Amino acid sequence: MNSNKVQVGEKFIGDGQPVYIIAEIGINHNGSLDIAKKLIDGAVFAGCDAVKFQKRTPELCVPQDQWNLERDTPWGRMTYIKYRHKIEFGFAEFDEIDRYCKEKKIHWFASCWDEEAVDFIEQFEPVAYKVASASLTDNELLKKKLATGKPIILSTGMSSMEQVEKAVELIGEKNLMLAQSTSTYPCKLDELNINVIKTFKQKYPNLPIGYSGHETGLAPTYAAVANGATFIERHITLDRAMWGSDQAASVEIGGMFRLVKDIRDIQACLGDGIKRVYESEQNSIKKLRRAKSSLSLAQ
């Protein structure tokens, strides 16, 4: 039995398990429950294992000097704090999301950006919690999520190895999963550093290691799976041209379908690394490989 497996709901994440694929809805719903449901439908259609949202308490997450800064939005010009409230789902929306995901048989959970948000999401008993890269150094928030007893996925964008080490030490290795990530939206290929997955796997052999990508295109995510990622997170959108800061680094539903299918194919073809002769090769051996005695006669 692998020592680095973590149970999330009825599924397991770790080496030897199917890659756990998370469609990050985040705030790509733009405050619309209807869009959120369409994105959930898209993730189900694509074959994803989970969808992930974000939850913030705006007054705690937005610096006060930015509250009254005005910006243009799809709903007109408004202050930044009003905009942040506009795109936050409340109890009614998350209650419906919880019901809808159970109906569609797909996991859901959230990145909570403050301690009050953890208390809010706990009402729905999520299968796990995500720690966004921006929160990796927020020790009180890490402790809050740890206290729930739920599995934790820790993204490591904008973080040094020393900062990652401190976060892992605080959380402990039980029920913890670690994701390589670079927090640029979208991210340049030469800054994705997929090989950090191998570094993490060597450093933390008891942790499932994954990848949270913000690039355009699918190839780097395939590289992550080929390099041993046991879970994948990519943002999902109805249209990359939609309004919103994460849309350009997201994958449309058709692309997510291809991504999931190809990940399943990649994992199937990687095998176990043990060189063997397959039964299916026997006919080829008979037809194509000359016996040693035949070679001797030819000489």
N, C-alpha and C positions, 0 to 999 in steps of 0.2 A: 504494500500500500504506500502511495506517495505521501511524504510528510508535508508537502507544501500545498495540500488541498484545503480550500475554504468553502464551506457550504453557504450558498446564497439561495434562500427559498428552498426549493426541492432540487436545485442543481448544484454541481460542484465546479469550482474554478481551480485550475492547477495543471501541472504537467500530466499528460495522459488523458486529459478530459477534452471534450469539444471546446474550441475557443468560444468564450462568452462574449457576445457582441452587444454593445450598448449604443443605442441611437440617442444622442444627446439633443433633446429638444431645447433645453435651456430656456432662453427667452425668445426663441424664433417664432413663438406663437403670437408675439406682439400684443399680448393682453387679450387675445381672442380664444375662448374655449372651443369654438368651432374649428379654428385652425389647429389647436392642440389635438383635437380628436382626429383630424385628417392626418396629422403627423403620426399619431399613435397607429392609425390604420396603415399608414405607409410602412412603419417599422414592422408591424405584424406581417404585412404582405412580403416584405423583404426577408423575413425569417429571423429578425433580431430577437435576442433573449430579453432585452430590457429597454425601457425608455427612461431618460433622466431629465429632471427639471431643475431649476434653480429657485431658491427661496431666500429673500432678503427682508429685513426690517429697514426700510429706507432711511429712517432717522438715525439708525446705528451704522449703516454702511456707507452713507454719502457724507463726506466732510461738510461741516456746517457752512464753510465759506463758499460751497458750490450750490447750496440749496436754491438760491434765488437767481442763479445764472440762467438766462433764457436760451432756449434752443428751438430750432424748427423740428417739428415732429409730424407724423401723418395726421395728427389731430389738431394741428395748428401750432403756433408758437406758445410755449409755456415754460415755466421754471423747471429746472432739472429735478427738483424734489417731487413736483407734481407729475412729471414724466415717469419717474421711478415708481410712483404709486400706480400710475396708469397701466404699467405692464406687469404688476404683481398680482398673482392670483390669491384670492382669499379662501376661506373655509369652503364656501359653496362650490367653487371651481375645483379645488383639490378633492373634495368629497366625490364629485362627479368623475374626476380623473381616476380616482381609486376604484370606483364602481366600474367604470368603462374598461380599465386595464384588467380587472378580474374577469369581466365578461369576455374580453379578447384573449385571456390567458397569457398575458405578458407581464413581466415584472416591471415595477416602477419604483424609483427612489429619487433623491434630490441632493444637490449641493446646497447645504445651508451655510450662509455667509455670516451668521451671527448666532449667539446662544438662544435668543428668543425664537429664531427660525427653527432651531432644533426642537424646542418644545412644541412648536406649531406642527411640524411634520410628524413628530412622535405620535400624534393623535391617530395617524393612519397606519401605524405599525409597518413601516417600509422594510423591505428585505435587507437593505444595506444603507450606508451613508457614503457620500463622496466628499472628500476634502479637496476643494479647488486649489490649484497651485498658489493662488494669492493668499490662501489661508494656512499654508504649510507652517508658517512661523507664529501663528496665533495659538499659543499654548492653551489658553483657557477654552477656546473653541474645540481644540483637539481633545481636551479632557471631557468636555461636554458630550461630544460624540462617543468617546470611549465609554462613558458612563451608561450609555443606552444598551450596551452589550451587543449591538449590531455589528456585522462585518463592516470594515472601513476600506474604501479605495482611496489611496493617497496619490494625487498627481504632483509631479515634481518640477513643473515648469518654473522658470525664474528663480531656481534654487541651486545652491552649491551642494557638493557632496556632504560637507560638514553640516549644513542645514538639514539635509535629508537624514543624516545619521541622528541628529538630535530629535527630529520628529519621530523616527522609528523607535528610538530609545524611550521616548515619552509614552507612545501608544503601546509599545510591546509588539511582539511578532504574532501573537494569537489573533486570528481572524483579520489580519492585515494583508492588503494587496497593494502593490507599488506600481505606479505607471510612469514610464518615461514620457516626457512632454516638453514642448517648447512653447512658451506663451506669447506667440506672435500670430496675428490673425489677418490674412493668412500667413503661414510660415514659409520661409525660403527653404528649398531642398537641402542646401548645405548647412542648415542650422537645425535640422531634425535630429541628427545624431542617434540614429536607430541603434548603433552598436552599444549604446548605454544599456540597452536591454540585457546584453551579455554581461556587462559589468555588474549590473544589479543581481543577475542570476548567480554570479560567482560570489558576490558579497553577501547576498541574502538567500541561501539555498532553501530555506524553509518558507519563503514567501512566494506566492504567485506573482509573477512579473508581467505587466501588460504595457499597453501603449495608448495614449490619448493624443490623437492627431488633429492638427489645425491647418494642414496643407491643402492645396487644391490638387485634385486628382486622387487616384487610388493606389498607384504603384508603391509609395512608401508604406502604406498599411500592409500590403502584401509582404514587403520586406520585413516588417515587424513580426508578422506571423512566421515567416521563414526563419527568423532569428530567435524564435522561442516565446513570443508573446502569448500568454494564456488568456488574455482578455483584450478587447479592442473597444475604444470609444471614439466615435466620429459624430460630429454635429449633423443633424438631418434638417432639411428644409423643403418646402414646396417649390421654391424658386430662388436660386442664388441671387437673383436681381431684386428680391424683396428688400424693403427697408429694414435695417437693423445691423448692428455692429458685427454679428457672427455669421451673417448669411453667406458672405463671400467665401468663408472657410468651411462651408457646410457641403453636404452631399445631397443631391436631389433623390427622390424616391427610386427612380430607375437606376441610378448609380448605386444606391444602397442595396438594391436587389442583386446587382452584379457583384458588389463587394462581398456580400454574405455568401453567395454561391461560390465565388472564387476562393474565399477563405476556407470553405468546407473542402473544396478540391485540393487546395494547397496542403491542408493538414492531412488529408487522406493519402496524398502521394509522398509525403515526407518519410513515412514508415518509421521503423524502430532502430534503424542503423545497423542491423545485423545482416551481413551478406549471406544470401541463401539462393538456392535454385528453386524456382517455383514450378509447381505441377504444370502450369500453363506453358512452360518453356520446353516440356519434354518432346513435343512434336518438332519444335525447332531444332532441338539437339539431334534428333534422328535424321532430319532432312539436311541440316546445314553443317554439322560437325563431323569431320572425317575421323574414322577410327584410326588408332595408332598403327594397326596392322596394315591398313590400306596405305598409310604414309610410308611404311617400311617397304612395301612392294613397289611403290612409285619410285623410291630411291634406287 
